[in-house]
Amino acid sequence: MEVIAEDEFYRVEMHETTSMLYVHWKCHLEGDALREKFLTILKLIKNFKPRRWLGNAKATYYTTVQDARWLFEEFIPILVSSSVNKYARVETANSLLLLDSLRLQEKLESLPNMATGTFEFSFFTDEEQAYTWLLA
C-alpha cells in the first residue's frame, strides 16, 4: 500500500497487489473543491491504472444537484472508459448519499460499459463488504 495523495480533504492509496485505488474522504466537499479532487483522482487513475476503486465516503452527506450533474456529465464517462472496472462506495447508513448512489447506479446502467459488464458500481455501508465485493 502506498499513499499517493493526501491533504485535509482526502487520502488516496494505491494497493498494487489488488490493483485497487482506495480513497478516504475526510470531510464533506462541494463545488470546485469536490471537482478538483475528482479530477486529481482521474489523473491518478490514468497514472496507476487500477482495476478497482474503493471509496469511503462516510464523511459525505449528500451531493448537490450541480455536483451530481457535473459527475454524471463530465466525470463518470471518463471513469467508465478508464482502467477501473469495479467501483465500490462506502456510505453512512441513512444518509442522503444513499439516494445519490441509487441515482448513480441507474445512470450507469444506461451506459454502454455497464451493459457489456465492463464496469460495475455498488454501494455499501460496511467497508469490509465493499472490499469483498471488489475482489470477487
Secondary structure, DSSP 8 states (H G I E B T S, - for coil): -EEEEE-SSEEEEEETTTTEEEEEE-S---HHHHHHHHHHHHHHHHHH--SEEEEE-TT-----HHHHHHIIIIIHHHHHTSS--EEEEE--TT-THHHHHHHHHHHHHTSHHHHTTS-EEEEES-HHHHHHHHH-
